[in-house]
Amino acid sequence: MINAATANNAMAEPTEFPVAQVPRVNIHTFCDNQQTAETLQSAAMDRRMARAHVTIQLGGILAAVQVYQTQPTPNVLVVESHSSREGILLELGQLAQVCQPTTKVIVIGHLNDVILYRELIRQGVSEYLVAPIGQMQLIETIASLFQDPKAKPLGRIIAFVGAKGGVGSSTIAHHIAWAMSNNFGLETVITDLDLAFGTAGLNFNQDASGGMLDALGQPDRIDATLLDRMLTKLGDKLSLLNGPGGVDRDVSIDASAIETILSVIRNSVPSVIVDVPNMWAPWIKHTLLNADEVVITSTPELASLRNTKNIIDLLKVSRTNDEAPRLILNQVGMPKRPEIPAAEFAKAVGIAPSLVIPHDPQSFGAAQSNGQMLFEVAPKSKSAELLAAFTQVLLGTDKGGKVAKSGLSSLFQKFPTLRKK
């Protein structure tokens, strides 16, 4: 990892691209053993497969041949075989007699055979996977069948949510977005989902544009061109999709509308920061469950601890194939306020904080009053350096070959309150 002093001049790219949602398709699977069936069953429960309709049967390729003699084949057909190279080709020859040409076929075999793979691809099989397979391997394979190979990789959606009001989640989200675009050169879009009380416009000294409200009013029409007209430019690589910032109108928000808007954005830029308001509704739950990464900001108080644990427990149960959410403890060390020590907080919620930010009202207050970021008004403050370093961790530039490992220990020695997940 590079240290915070050099982070301002670094260029970064996320080390792993997100896996796309599988579209609304029918997927039939015919497994040859129980282990593969259990893997497929778990994969079918993943959030990325929520739209698809999956059926799982035993019996392998020959069972599929029997079934499709009397019914049409699905959009995607996954079949498994323990046979030899010649046996698999023979079984697939029988399947070809009953398989519709529009069906995409994935074969799971137990032979690591390049010749077999080439022959299967030549015959029109979409993909050959060698068992045992992983859940995410299968999901990514299916999702890739419906993606344009020339399309850019999907951008990553990072949702920031506060454990309760006033913990500073929005402020931190805006700082991370600024650092991603300015320090690391990533095209980044902030989406402020708090239509009534959102602070993104204030924090960047921008008038409320209402772009998010316009987008929610016509989600089916949203494309990259229309979206670009709704965005407010905050810099060369930073844009904002803002709410109207008023209480004069009632807005009904649908989860699918938010998902559609975020999908269009992530197809255009590599980084999408979602500023989630501190409230609870079906569309907020849906947004958190379907984000590529979730960052929870909390303060070291009992109410925050309770709410943080509730959110973490929900995400862990519902996002079994995703990394655990990241936890930020903010406003630590506030004078005269009883606080829960970070170690006890971590033990109670089951996750160690990725970042602990000290109480720093002077620096944050000056930045907010000027409509600027901490990096601009107090770049040498401890909070600014911690946020810059956390951005680097969030982007994953502490992993891999470009960054010297020796910098990792020196960074954590310099900032003992920064911890990797």
Rosetta blueprint (number, residue, H / E / L):
1 M L
2 I L
3 N L
4 A H
5 A H
6 T H
7 A H
8 N L
9 N L
10 A L
11 M L
12 A L
13 E L
14 P L
15 T L
16 E L
17 F L
18 P L
19 V L
20 A L
21 Q L
22 V L
23 P L
24 R L
25 V L
26 N E
27 I E
28 H E
29 T E
30 F E
31 C E
32 D L
33 N L
34 Q H
35 Q H
36 T H
37 A H
38 E H
39 T H
40 L H
41 Q H
42 S H
43 A H
44 A H
45 M L
46 D L
47 R H
48 R H
49 M H
50 A L
51 R L
52 A L
53 H E
54 V E
55 T E
56 I E
57 Q E
58 L E
59 G L
60 G H
61 I H
62 L H
63 A H
64 A H
65 V H
66 Q H
67 V H
68 Y L
69 Q L
70 T L
71 Q L
72 P L
73 T L
74 P L
75 N L
76 V E
77 L E
78 V E
79 V E
80 E E
81 S E
82 H L
83 S L
84 S L
85 R H
86 E H
87 G H
88 I H
89 L H
90 L H
91 E H
92 L H
93 G H
94 Q H
95 L H
96 A H
97 Q L
98 V L
99 C L
100 Q L
101 P L
102 T L
103 T L
104 K E
105 V E
106 I E
107 V E
108 I E
109 G E
110 H L
111 L L
112 N L
113 D L
114 V H
115 I H
116 L H
117 Y H
118 R H
119 E H
120 L H
121 I H
122 R H
123 Q L
124 G L
125 V L
126 S L
127 E E
128 Y E
129 L E
130 V E
131 A L
132 P L
133 I L
134 G L
135 Q H
136 M H
137 Q H
138 L H
139 I H
140 E H
141 T H
142 I H
143 A H
144 S H
145 L L
146 F L
147 Q L
148 D L
149 P L
150 K L
151 A L
152 K L
153 P L
154 L L
155 G L
156 R E
157 I E
158 I E
159 A E
160 F E
161 V E
162 G E
163 A L
164 K L
165 G L
166 G L
167 V L
168 G L
169 S H
170 S H
171 T H
172 I H
173 A H
174 H H
175 H H
176 I H
177 A H
178 W H
179 A H
180 M H
181 S H
182 N H
183 N L
184 F L
185 G L
186 L L
187 E L
188 T E
189 V E
190 I E
191 T E
192 D E
193 L L
194 D L
195 L L
196 A L
197 F L
198 G L
199 T L
200 A H
201 G H
202 L H
203 N H
204 F L
205 N L
206 Q L
207 D L
208 A L
209 S L
210 G L
211 G H
212 M H
213 L H
214 D H
215 A H
216 L H
217 G H
218 Q L
219 P H
220 D H
221 R H
222 I L
223 D L
224 A H
225 T H
226 L H
227 L H
228 D H
229 R H
230 M H
231 L L
232 T E
233 K E
234 L L
235 G L
236 D L
237 K L
238 L E
239 S E
240 L E
241 L E
242 N L
243 G L
244 P L
245 G L
246 G L
247 V L
248 D L
249 R L
250 D L
251 V L
252 S L
253 I L
254 D L
255 A H
256 S H
257 A H
258 I H
259 E H
260 T H
261 I H
262 L H
263 S H
264 V H
265 I H
266 R H
267 N L
268 S L
269 V L
270 P L
271 S E
272 V E
273 I E
274 V E
275 D E
276 V E
277 P L
278 N L
279 M L
280 W L
281 A L
282 P H
283 W H
284 I H
285 K H
286 H H
287 T H
288 L H
289 L H
290 N H
291 A L
292 D L
293 E E
294 V E
295 V E
296 I E
297 T E
298 S E
299 T L
300 P L
301 E L
302 L H
303 A H
304 S H
305 L H
306 R H
307 N H
308 T H
309 K H
310 N H
311 I H
312 I H
313 D H
314 L H
315 L H
316 K H
317 V H
318 S H
319 R L
320 T L
321 N L
322 D L
323 E L
324 A L
325 P L
326 R E
327 L E
328 I E
329 L E
330 N E
331 Q E
332 V E
333 G L
334 M L
335 P L
336 K L
337 R L
338 P L
339 E L
340 I L
341 P L
342 A H
343 A H
344 E H
345 F H
346 A H
347 K H
348 A H
349 V H
350 G L
351 I L
352 A L
353 P L
354 S L
355 L E
356 V E
357 I E
358 P E
359 H L
360 D L
361 P H
362 Q H
363 S H
364 F H
365 G H
366 A H
367 A H
368 Q H
369 S H
370 N H
371 G L
372 Q L
373 M L
374 L H
375 F H
376 E H
377 V H
378 A L
379 P L
380 K L
381 S L
382 K H
383 S H
384 A H
385 E H
386 L H
387 L H
388 A H
389 A H
390 F H
391 T H
392 Q H
393 V H
394 L H
395 L H
396 G L
397 T L
398 D L
399 K L
400 G L
401 G L
402 K L
403 V L
404 A L
405 K L
406 S H
407 G H
408 L H
409 S H
410 S H
411 L H
412 F H
413 Q H
414 K H
415 F L
416 P L
417 T L
418 L E
419 R L
420 K L
421 K L
